[in-house]
Amino acid sequence: MNTAVRHGAVLAATAGILSTLAAHGAVAVTKDAATEYNCRYGAVSVSDPAGSVVPTAQKPGVPLHAKLRLHNTENTALTKASYVFAIGNLMRNRGPAPHVHWRVGKGAWHSMTLHWNSKTNGSLPLWNSPSLAVGTIPSRGTVTTEISVTFPKKSIKAVNYDFLDVHSGACGTTRLDWYTGNGFSYWPRNGTPGKPA
């Protein structure tokens, strides 16, 4: 059964941690042969049209979905845009890697390979993807990416938080956005929170 629940209180409790993480974005200006792009934190903004609803699975093997909009706030097209997807629970319990797929726009779905990073962004232990190519985001334009997360058997019963770390080949290592998603919850009717279920 696939249900959607709100975990506002849990999300609010993590706001301090996550705002600290976002503060680490760098600022730089880069020029290519024809244009200038302000490579700064906030040059891309990510949003979820679903609002604050957290997709929730009450049993393993149920795909949960999120559709995210990557908006270019600059007046110049952003080339070679990409993001790294990260997911995990704040109880720091690893569990098996979720099965994650992604696509850009209406394109083909791709399987996401995840690796465990004990210090994502300096502090959080999370599953991380490699850099995933988005392509060019037009001037003041938006590109949509969809993410599908499926929790296998023995996953940790928890709200799993997700993040997008947005970059561009045109901007080197400058972070353009660090987005905190609504999360993906694995919450079977039975089992103990923080333990495999």
N, C-alpha and C positions, 0 to 999 in steps of 0.2 A: 504494500500500500504506500502510495506517495502522497504526503501531506505537506503543507507549508505552515510554519509556525513563526512567531516573532520571538526573538531572543534579545529584546531591547536592553534588559537589565545587564545581561552578560556582555553585550557589546559596549554598553556605557562603562562598565568596569574596566575594560581594556583600552579605553580611549586615551588615557594618559600614556601608556606604553607606546601605542601606535603613533600618537602625535610626536613623541620623542624620536621615533624611527624616521618619520617624514622630514624632520628638521635637518637630516643629514644630506639633503640634496645639494648638489653643487651648482654654481652659476658660471656660465661662460658664453661668449659670443663666437660663433664660427662663420666663416665666409667660404663660399665656393666660388667657382669662376663667374657665375652670373648673379647670384643672389646673396642676401645676408639673412641668416636665421638666428634668432635669439635663443641659444641653447641654455635654457634656464629651467629650474624646477618650476613646474606649472605651465610650461610651454605646451604640454599635452594635459588635458583633464579627462579622467575616466569616470563614467557614471553608469548606473544600473537602472534602466527604466522600470524595473519591478519594484522599486522603492526599497523598503527594509525587510521584505519577506525573505526568510531563510528556507531554502529548499530542504526538506527532511525526508529521510528514508527510515522506515520502521523495520526493514529487513534487508539482508545483503542482496546485492545484484540488481538494485533498482537505480536506473540512471537519473541523476538530478541535473538540472540545466540552469545556466545563467547566460544572459546576453548582455555584453558590455560594450559601451560606446567609447571609442577613443577619439577625442576632439582636439584638433590642432587650433590653439588659440592665437597663433601667429599669422601674419599676412603673407607668408611664403610657404610653399608646399614643403612638407617634411618628407625627405627621402629615407629609404632604408630603415623605416620604423620597425621596432620589435619590442617584445616584452618577455619577461621571465615570470612564470606562474609559480606561486608557492602556496602550500596548504599544510595545515597541521592544527593540533589542539594545544591550548595553552597549559594543559596539565603535563606537557612534555612527554607524553606516552606515545611511543613511535607506532606500534601496530604495523600491519602490512600496508604497503603502498596502495592508495586508491587507484582505480583504473580511470585515467583521464583522457578525453578526446577534445580536440579543438578544431575550429575552422574560422576563416575570415569571410565575412559576408555570406553568400550562398554557395561558397566553394566546397570542395570535398572535405570530409572529416579526416583528421590525422590522429594517430595514437601519440600520446605525450609520454616520453620517457622521463621518469622521475628519479632523482638521486637524493639521499638523505644528507642534509646539511645541518650539523649540530649548532651552527652559529649564523643562520640566515640574517643578513643585515646587521651582524654584530652581536645578536643576543638570542633570537628565537630559533629553536630547533624545528625545522620544517622540511617537508618534501619539496624539492625545487625542480623545475623543468630546465632544459637548455634554453637558449635564446630562440624565440619563435618569431619568424618574419611576418610582418603585417603588410609591408610594401610602402607605398607613398600615401601619406594623408594630405589631401589637398589643402590649400590655403583656407583657413577658417572652416575646414571641412571635417567630416566625421567618418571613421571606419568602424564597422561593428565586428566584434569577435564573439563567438559562442563557445562555451565550455561545458562539457558533460563530465560529471564525476560519478563513479560507481564504487561503492564500498564493498570489498569482498568479505567473506566469512571471517570471523575472529577480529574484525576491525574494532577499534576502541570506541565504546559508547561515549560520544562527546559531540559538542559543536566544534566543527573544524573551520578555522578561519582561513581565508584565502587572500592573497595579495597579488597585485600586478606591479612589476617594476619595469617602467617604460623607458626605452632608450632609442637611439638612432645611430646608424653608422656614420651619419653626417655630423654627429655631435660627440663622437668619441665616448668617453666614460661618463659624461654628464647624465645624471638622472633627470628625466623630464617629468616623471610623476611616480609616486609610490601610493598605489590605491589599495585601500582596505575594502574588500568585498563584503557581502552580506554573510558569507560563510556557507558551508554545506554540512548539515547535521545528520549524523548516524545515531538514531535513537530508538532501538528496539524496545518493545513493550516490557520485555524482561531484561535482566542484566543490571550490573552495577555501573554507574557513571565512572569513567576513567579506567574501566577494565575491558578486556576483549568480550565481545558478545556476538 
